Amino acid sequence: MKTRKLMAGVFVMALAVLSAVTTVRAEMIKGEVRKIDQAAGKITLKHGPIKSLDMNEGMTMVFRVREPDMLNRVKVGDKVQFEVERTASGISVTKLEKSR
């Protein structure tokens, strides 16, 4: 009986954790493409604040892209929205799309 209650408690806790994780959404940042370096897999973006990285002011930065194919979808001057992630090798763009 105790095992059954313990298992039920563990199940409820796991469900609560999964619910919390799935509701966390990545921050979409507005920016403008300034330069594309296809060979290096990098993009230069002028962007607004990135709160998830404690960047409270906009600036222009060079980012790695997670998938080099992302760079084929945009050109210099395009307005974009993007998501970033801090990794061991630096800050990488994980999602990139043209603004509507």
Backbone as CSV, one residue per row, in Angstrom:
resi,resn,N_x,N_y,N_z,CA_x,CA_y,CA_z,C_x,C_y,C_z
1,MET,0.825,-1.194,0.000,0.000,0.000,0.000,0.867,1.254,0.000
2,LYS,1.936,1.265,0.807,2.818,2.417,0.869,3.516,2.625,-0.470
3,THR,3.889,1.524,-1.116,4.558,1.607,-2.414,3.633,2.247,-3.450
4,ARG,2.372,1.870,-3.406,1.400,2.410,-4.354,1.238,3.924,-4.157
5,LYS,1.168,4.367,-2.904,1.038,5.798,-2.609,2.302,6.556,-3.030
6,LEU,3.453,5.946,-2.782,4.720,6.550,-3.174,4.788,6.712,-4.693
7,MET,4.418,5.663,-5.419,4.437,5.712,-6.881,3.458,6.773,-7.407
8,ALA,2.295,6.873,-6.788,1.314,7.876,-7.192,1.870,9.275,-6.951
9,GLY,2.545,9.469,-5.827,3.149,10.771,-5.532,4.232,11.130,-6.523
10,VAL,5.072,10.152,-6.857,6.139,10.379,-7.833,5.532,10.735,-9.197
11,PHE,4.488,10.053,-9.572,3.815,10.318,-10.843,3.257,11.742,-10.885
12,VAL,2.620,12.152,-9.816,2.047,13.503,-9.752,3.153,14.559,-9.838
13,MET,4.243,14.344,-9.134,5.364,15.291,-9.174,5.965,15.362,-10.578
14,ALA,6.144,14.219,-11.226,6.695,14.187,-12.585,5.780,14.940,-13.538
15,LEU,4.488,14.751,-13.399,3.526,15.451,-14.245,3.611,16.958,-14.034
16,ALA,3.754,17.387,-12.795,3.857,18.815,-12.491,5.124,19.413,-13.105
17,VAL,6.226,18.704,-13.012,7.485,19.185,-13.588,7.374,19.285,-15.098
18,LEU,6.829,18.260,-15.740,6.663,18.294,-17.195,5.762,19.432,-17.636
19,SER,4.712,19.689,-16.893,3.813,20.795,-17.235,4.539,22.123,-17.154
20,ALA,5.343,22.305,-16.128,6.091,23.551,-15.965,7.101,23.721,-17.078
21,VAL,7.777,22.662,-17.462,8.791,22.728,-18.508,8.159,23.059,-19.852
22,THR,7.037,22.476,-20.176,6.423,22.705,-21.480,5.796,24.086,-21.597
23,THR,5.524,24.754,-20.483,4.940,26.086,-20.566,5.994,27.178,-20.698
24,VAL,7.265,26.852,-20.468,8.333,27.829,-20.621,8.578,28.030,-22.113
25,ARG,8.478,29.252,-22.583,8.681,29.540,-23.992,9.913,30.391,-24.150
26,ALA,10.620,30.141,-25.225,11.814,30.925,-25.500,11.418,32.342,-25.912
27,GLU,12.284,33.260,-25.627,12.061,34.667,-25.930,12.385,34.930,-27.401
28,MET,11.446,35.532,-28.131,11.693,35.931,-29.522,12.224,37.362,-29.499
29,ILE,13.377,37.564,-30.116,14.035,38.870,-30.144,13.891,39.454,-31.537
30,LYS,13.577,40.742,-31.600,13.479,41.426,-32.890,14.860,41.920,-33.294
31,GLY,15.149,41.815,-34.583,16.446,42.261,-35.052,16.459,42.546,-36.535
32,GLU,17.638,42.917,-37.014,17.847,43.184,-38.432,19.176,42.548,-38.842
33,VAL,19.165,41.852,-39.979,20.369,41.195,-40.476,21.321,42.250,-41.019
34,ARG,22.551,42.258,-40.506,23.573,43.203,-40.953,24.624,42.530,-41.829
35,LYS,24.913,41.252,-41.554,25.934,40.538,-42.315,25.691,39.040,-42.176
36,ILE,26.001,38.292,-43.237,25.894,36.835,-43.215,27.239,36.262,-43.636
37,ASP,27.789,35.374,-42.822,29.041,34.685,-43.144,28.721,33.199,-43.261
38,GLN,28.330,32.808,-44.463,27.899,31.443,-44.731,29.012,30.435,-44.408
39,ALA,30.240,30.746,-44.799,31.363,29.819,-44.599,31.624,29.544,-43.116
40,ALA,31.479,30.566,-42.284,31.739,30.411,-40.848,30.491,29.997,-40.070
41,GLY,29.324,30.030,-40.725,28.086,29.692,-40.027,27.694,30.735,-39.007
42,LYS,27.920,32.025,-39.371,27.632,33.122,-38.447,26.772,34.188,-39.112
43,ILE,26.066,34.927,-38.254,25.218,36.021,-38.713,25.410,37.210,-37.774
44,THR,25.458,38.397,-38.346,25.548,39.616,-37.546,24.160,40.226,-37.504
45,LEU,23.661,40.460,-36.298,22.312,40.992,-36.099,22.353,42.240,-35.219
46,LYS,21.634,43.254,-35.666,21.352,44.404,-34.803,20.057,44.026,-34.102
47,HIS,20.064,44.059,-32.772,18.905,43.545,-32.042,18.579,44.379,-30.820
48,GLY,17.398,44.123,-30.294,16.960,44.753,-29.066,17.469,43.981,-27.866
49,PRO,16.981,44.321,-26.674,17.410,43.637,-25.449,17.132,42.132,-25.507
50,ILE,18.011,41.360,-24.869,17.817,39.914,-24.740,17.817,39.610,-23.247
51,LYS,16.652,39.657,-22.667,16.512,39.507,-21.215,17.013,38.152,-20.711
52,SER,16.826,37.100,-21.501,17.259,35.767,-21.060,18.776,35.673,-20.916
53,LEU,19.515,36.596,-21.540,20.974,36.626,-21.437,21.460,37.818,-20.622
54,ASP,20.534,38.468,-19.916,20.833,39.642,-19.094,21.414,40.794,-19.910
55,MET,20.979,40.923,-21.156,21.368,42.052,-22.010,20.190,43.020,-22.030
56,ASN,20.330,44.107,-21.292,19.225,45.039,-21.124,19.166,46.113,-22.193
57,GLU,20.153,46.166,-23.053,20.173,47.156,-24.130,20.398,46.454,-25.461
58,GLY,19.883,47.062,-26.510,20.113,46.539,-27.843,21.540,46.814,-28.295
59,MET,21.994,46.036,-29.275,23.347,46.200,-29.813,23.451,45.410,-31.113
60,THR,24.614,45.444,-31.716,24.886,44.632,-32.891,25.904,43.580,-32.491
61,MET,25.594,42.319,-32.783,26.445,41.205,-32.371,26.554,40.166,-33.471
62,VAL,27.643,39.419,-33.424,27.831,38.262,-34.307,27.414,37.025,-33.524
63,PHE,26.577,36.193,-34.129,26.096,34.964,-33.504,26.439,33.768,-34.379
64,ARG,26.701,32.640,-33.747,26.751,31.371,-34.463,25.297,30.967,-34.715
65,VAL,25.077,30.143,-35.722,23.738,29.591,-35.936,23.796,28.087,-35.698
66,ARG,22.748,27.573,-35.090,22.709,26.139,-34.776,22.723,25.319,-36.061
67,GLU,21.950,25.769,-37.056,21.866,25.065,-38.332,22.269,26.032,-39.442
68,PRO,23.369,25.761,-40.139,23.842,26.672,-41.194,22.790,26.965,-42.267
69,ASP,21.846,26.051,-42.469,20.792,26.260,-43.460,19.912,27.466,-43.138
70,MET,19.869,27.879,-41.873,19.092,29.066,-41.472,19.519,30.295,-42.268
71,LEU,20.801,30.352,-42.596,21.342,31.534,-43.267,20.826,31.681,-44.698
72,ASN,20.302,30.608,-45.277,19.758,30.660,-46.635,18.376,31.312,-46.678
73,ARG,17.733,31.438,-45.543,16.359,31.962,-45.479,16.282,33.474,-45.352
74,VAL,17.426,34.126,-45.114,17.424,35.582,-44.905,18.527,36.227,-45.729
75,LYS,18.400,37.551,-45.873,19.448,38.319,-46.553,19.707,39.594,-45.765
76,VAL,20.819,40.249,-46.054,21.181,41.484,-45.370,20.042,42.497,-45.544
77,GLY,19.667,43.130,-44.440,18.595,44.120,-44.446,17.257,43.573,-43.991
78,ASP,17.086,42.246,-43.968,15.820,41.650,-43.531,15.565,41.922,-42.057
79,LYS,14.326,42.217,-41.735,13.876,42.297,-40.347,13.554,40.869,-39.927
80,VAL,14.031,40.467,-38.762,13.862,39.089,-38.314,13.434,39.020,-36.856
81,GLN,13.008,37.842,-36.479,12.805,37.486,-35.084,13.623,36.229,-34.867
82,PHE,14.265,36.124,-33.699,15.127,34.982,-33.461,15.153,34.608,-31.992
83,GLU,15.589,33.386,-31.747,15.794,32.874,-30.390,17.260,32.522,-30.253
84,VAL,17.798,32.690,-29.059,19.198,32.363,-28.800,19.318,31.460,-27.585
85,GLU,20.478,30.822,-27.505,20.772,29.944,-26.379,22.255,30.064,-26.070
86,ARG,22.580,30.157,-24.791,23.988,30.192,-24.388,24.483,28.746,-24.310
87,THR,25.577,28.466,-25.026,26.163,27.128,-25.036,27.623,27.234,-24.588
88,ALA,28.291,26.114,-24.498,29.696,26.105,-24.105,30.566,26.860,-25.109
89,SER,30.156,26.862,-26.375,30.958,27.528,-27.408,30.527,28.972,-27.654
90,GLY,29.567,29.472,-26.900,29.119,30.856,-27.063,27.608,30.924,-27.188
91,ILE,27.135,32.036,-27.724,25.701,32.244,-27.897,25.335,31.859,-29.323
92,SER,24.326,31.001,-29.459,23.916,30.515,-30.775,22.461,30.867,-31.050
93,VAL,22.179,31.185,-32.310,20.812,31.388,-32.760,20.209,29.994,-32.965
94,THR,19.100,29.736,-32.299,18.458,28.424,-32.395,17.229,28.443,-33.295
95,LYS,16.675,29.634,-33.526,15.513,29.795,-34.390,15.642,31.156,-35.055
96,LEU,15.338,31.210,-36.358,15.466,32.464,-37.108,14.359,32.510,-38.140
97,GLU,13.592,33.600,-38.134,12.537,33.764,-39.128,12.367,35.221,-39.484
98,LYS,11.936,35.464,-40.728,11.668,36.837,-41.146,10.478,37.376,-40.392
99,SER,10.520,38.663,-40.049,9.382,39.303,-39.386,8.288,39.527,-40.400
100,ARG,7.069,39.513,-39.912,5.919,39.735,-40.799,5.470,41.148,-40.762
